[in-house]
Amino acid sequence: MVGAPSPVVEPTVIGGSFKPLPYRPDTIIDGWTVDGMTVRGASLRGHLHRFNGTPREDDFAIHRLADGRVIALVADGVSQAHQSHIGSAVAVRSAAEWLQTTLPFETAAADWQHCFASVAWTLNEQAKGLLGLAQPDPVATETLLATTLVCAVIETTKAGTLRAHLAAVGDSSAWLLSESSFHDVLQPRDASAAITSSEVTGLPRVPRTVEPIVVDLHPGEVLLIGTDGFGDPLGTGEGGVGNLFRQLLGQARPPSQLEFAHALDFSREAFDDDRTLVAVWPPESRNTQGDMW
């Protein structure tokens, strides 16, 4: 609980108006440590969706490529789209396949425009099949499957630190937790900013240009990638949610998968959207003598 809680809700079964496949569990959790890098991820159905029987519209994936690079993908199906839970799942799967097969040896040379165009094509094909159309219809796809997407490729530098290359379409974002402050690297906002508008532009619309953001991750810092279900209550990181995650992520050791997911399932009045968050710790970022902050 953070401040005034949301009403207590017993989750209800997914409503019959939503496509049953792919199967959508209420919660998914993942995480591991490799080469000193620790990753945690969780995606949870929001309190409102648990109450009204809407499936979890968020999705994510984390994976280590054969060359040692780690990819993290986070998608948030746009609520106005009728089957956006399918859109987010398709976007994550399609982006993962593109990165697995097409990502160049030099991450900085990645063609993110082509990546998102490929995901958009897959979404259009998915909608064509679901709607029984003779030809893909991007407008129909947007109405049915619209979704945001953040892609991150995380690699080890020669100095032994981590470097993350991030590209996004839509209002999902990423933060660097450094020296107790949350720095939004994709969607900067100030303390007086209002909550993000419900009007979201996502895939299958692809921007004319996609500019990746590069973030260097040093010991003592944590990279976060998440949907607005986390980003909106976090705000600038100066309130109760920021305090909760500042303490959780700054412990001597990263939280377990279940501890991470439990914290993400916090209850706070007026914030009842689905929540998805991936966290990445670089090697030697854990202070075995005590908390980092």
C-alpha positions in Angstrom: 0.0 0.0 0.0 1.3 3.4 -1.0 -0.7 6.3 0.5 -4.5 5.8 0.2 -5.1 2.3 -1.3 -7.2 1.2 -4.1 -10.4 -0.8 -3.3 -9.7 -4.4 -2.5 -10.6 -6.5 -5.6 -10.9 -10.2 -6.1 -9.8 -10.9 -9.7 -12.6 -12.0 -12.0 -12.3 -14.3 -15.0 -11.5 -12.8 -18.4 -14.7 -11.6 -20.2 -16.1 -13.5 -23.2 -15.7 -10.5 -25.6 -11.9 -10.9 -25.6 -10.1 -13.4 -27.8 -9.0 -16.3 -25.5 -5.8 -17.0 -27.4 -3.0 -16.4 -26.7 -3.8 -17.3 -23.1 -3.3 -14.3 -20.8 -2.4 -15.1 -17.2 -3.0 -12.4 -14.6 0.7 -12.1 -13.8 4.0 -13.1 -15.4 7.3 -13.0 -13.6 10.9 -13.6 -14.9 14.4 -12.9 -14.0 18.0 -14.2 -13.8 21.6 -13.3 -13.4 24.2 -13.9 -16.1 27.8 -12.6 -16.4 27.2 -10.5 -13.3 24.2 -8.7 -14.8 20.9 -9.2 -12.9 17.5 -8.8 -14.6 14.0 -8.8 -13.1 10.7 -8.5 -14.9 7.0 -8.6 -14.0 3.7 -7.8 -15.7 0.5 -7.6 -13.7 -3.1 -7.0 -14.5 -4.3 -3.7 -13.0 -6.9 -3.5 -10.2 -9.5 -2.2 -12.6 -8.9 -5.0 -15.2 -9.1 -7.5 -12.4 -12.4 -6.1 -11.4 -14.1 -5.8 -14.8 -12.6 -9.0 -16.4 -10.3 -7.3 -19.0 -7.2 -9.3 -19.8 -3.7 -7.9 -19.0 -2.9 -5.6 -21.9 0.8 -5.3 -21.1 3.5 -7.8 -22.1 7.3 -8.1 -21.8 10.2 -10.4 -22.6 13.8 -10.6 -21.5 16.3 -12.8 -23.3 20.1 -13.3 -23.6 21.2 -13.6 -27.2 23.9 -16.1 -28.2 26.5 -13.4 -28.4 25.9 -12.3 -24.8 23.8 -9.2 -25.4 20.5 -9.0 -23.5 17.3 -7.8 -25.0 14.3 -6.4 -23.0 11.0 -5.7 -24.6 8.0 -4.0 -23.0 4.6 -3.3 -24.7 1.4 -1.8 -23.5 -1.7 -2.5 -25.5 -3.7 0.7 -26.1 -6.9 0.5 -24.1 -9.1 1.9 -26.8 -8.1 -1.0 -29.1 -10.6 -3.9 -28.8 -8.0 -6.7 -28.6 -4.9 -4.8 -27.5 -3.8 -7.7 -25.3 -3.1 -9.6 -28.5 -1.4 -6.5 -30.0 1.1 -6.3 -27.1 1.9 -10.0 -27.2 2.4 -10.0 -31.0 4.6 -6.9 -30.8 6.9 -8.4 -28.1 7.2 -11.7 -30.0 7.8 -10.0 -33.4 10.4 -7.6 -32.0 12.2 -10.4 -30.2 12.4 -12.4 -33.5 13.7 -9.4 -35.4 16.4 -8.8 -32.8 17.3 -12.5 -32.7 17.7 -12.7 -36.5 18.5 -9.2 -37.7 20.4 -7.2 -35.0 23.8 -6.3 -36.4 27.1 -7.0 -34.6 27.4 -3.3 -33.8 24.3 -2.5 -31.8 24.7 1.2 -32.7 24.1 0.3 -36.4 20.7 -1.2 -35.7 17.9 -0.1 -38.1 15.2 0.6 -35.6 12.9 2.1 -38.3 13.1 -1.3 -40.0 12.5 -3.1 -36.7 9.3 -1.2 -35.9 8.1 -1.4 -39.5 8.6 -5.2 -39.3 6.5 -5.3 -36.1 3.8 -3.2 -37.7 3.7 -5.5 -40.7 3.2 -8.5 -38.3 0.4 -6.7 -36.5 -1.3 -5.9 -39.8 -1.1 -9.6 -40.8 -2.5 -10.7 -37.4 -5.4 -8.3 -37.7 -6.1 -9.4 -41.2 -6.5 -13.0 -40.0 -8.5 -12.1 -36.9 -10.9 -10.0 -39.0 -11.0 -12.2 -42.1 -9.9 -9.5 -44.4 -8.7 -10.0 -47.9 -5.9 -7.4 -47.5 -4.2 -5.9 -44.5 -5.9 -2.7 -43.3 -3.7 -0.5 -41.0 -6.7 1.5 -39.8 -8.5 -1.7 -38.8 -5.3 -3.0 -37.2 -5.0 0.2 -35.1 -8.6 -0.1 -33.9 -8.1 -3.8 -32.9 -4.4 -4.2 -31.8 -2.7 -0.8 -31.2 0.2 -1.1 -28.8 3.2 0.8 -27.5 6.7 -0.9 -27.6 10.0 -0.3 -26.0 13.1 -2.3 -27.2 16.3 -2.4 -25.3 19.6 -4.0 -26.2 22.0 -4.2 -23.3 25.7 -5.0 -23.9 28.9 -5.0 -21.8 31.5 -2.3 -22.7 35.2 -2.7 -22.8 35.3 -0.9 -19.4 33.1 -3.6 -17.9 30.1 -1.4 -17.5 26.7 -1.8 -19.3 25.4 0.2 -22.2 21.7 0.1 -23.2 20.4 1.1 -26.6 16.7 1.9 -26.3 14.1 2.7 -29.0 10.4 3.2 -28.5 7.0 3.9 -30.1 4.3 5.2 -27.8 4.3 6.4 -24.2 6.0 3.5 -22.4 9.3 4.6 -21.0 12.6 3.9 -19.3 14.3 5.3 -16.2 17.8 5.4 -14.8 17.9 5.2 -11.0 21.1 7.0 -10.1 22.1 8.6 -6.8 18.6 8.1 -5.5 16.9 9.9 -8.4 14.8 8.5 -11.2 15.8 10.0 -14.6 13.2 9.4 -17.3 15.4 8.8 -20.4 12.5 8.4 -23.0 9.6 10.6 -21.7 11.1 13.3 -19.5 8.6 15.2 -17.4 8.8 17.9 -14.7 7.2 17.9 -11.3 4.2 20.1 -12.4 3.4 17.9 -15.4 0.0 16.3 -15.5 -0.6 12.6 -15.9 0.0 11.4 -19.4 -3.0 11.9 -21.7 -5.1 8.8 -22.5 -4.5 9.7 -26.2 -1.7 7.4 -27.2 -0.1 6.9 -30.6 1.4 3.4 -31.0 2.0 0.7 -33.5 1.1 -0.1 -36.2 1.8 3.6 -36.7 5.6 4.0 -37.2 7.2 7.4 -36.8 9.1 8.7 -39.8 12.3 8.7 -37.8 13.2 6.5 -34.8 16.0 8.0 -32.7 17.5 5.5 -30.2 18.7 6.6 -26.8 22.0 5.3 -25.4 22.3 4.9 -21.6 25.5 3.9 -19.8 24.8 1.9 -16.7 27.4 2.0 -13.9 27.7 0.2 -10.6 25.2 1.5 -8.1 22.7 2.4 -10.9 19.6 0.5 -12.1 17.9 0.7 -15.5 14.1 0.4 -15.5 11.9 -0.1 -18.5 8.1 0.0 -18.0 4.6 0.9 -19.0 2.7 4.0 -17.9 0.9 1.8 -15.2 4.2 2.2 -13.4 5.4 5.5 -14.8 2.3 7.5 -14.0 2.2 6.7 -10.2 6.1 7.1 -10.2 5.9 10.6 -11.6 9.2 12.3 -10.9 10.1 9.7 -8.3 9.7 12.1 -5.4 6.6 10.5 -3.8 5.6 7.2 -2.2 6.0 5.0 -5.2 9.5 6.4 -5.8 10.4 5.8 -2.2 9.1 2.2 -2.4 11.2 1.4 -5.4 14.2 3.4 -4.3 14.4 1.2 -1.2 13.6 -2.0 -3.1 16.1 -1.6 -5.8 18.8 -0.1 -3.6 19.1 -3.1 -1.3 22.4 -4.9 -0.9 21.2 -7.6 -3.3 18.5 -7.3 -6.0 15.1 -8.5 -4.8 13.9 -12.0 -5.7 11.5 -12.4 -8.6 8.5 -12.6 -6.2 9.6 -9.7 -4.1 10.0 -7.6 -7.3 6.5 -8.6 -8.5 4.9 -8.0 -5.1 6.3 -4.5 -4.9 5.0 -3.7 -8.4 1.5 -4.8 -7.2 1.3 -1.9 -4.8 -2.1 -0.4 -4.1 -2.5 3.3 -4.5 -5.8 5.2 -5.0 -6.6 6.3 -8.6 -3.7 4.2 -10.1 -5.3 0.9 -11.3 -3.8 0.3 -14.8 -1.8 -2.8 -15.8 1.8 -2.5 -14.7 4.9 -3.9 -16.3 8.5 -3.3 -15.3 11.9 -4.7 -16.2 14.9 -3.8 -14.0 18.6 -4.3 -14.9 21.5 -4.2 -12.5 25.1 -4.0 -13.8 27.9 -6.2 -12.5 29.2 -5.3 -9.0 26.3 -2.9 -8.4 25.5 -4.7 -5.1 27.0 -3.4 -1.9 27.5 -6.4 0.3 28.2 -4.1 3.3 24.7 -2.6 3.2 22.2 -0.7 1.1 23.5 1.5 -1.8 21.5 4.5 -0.6 
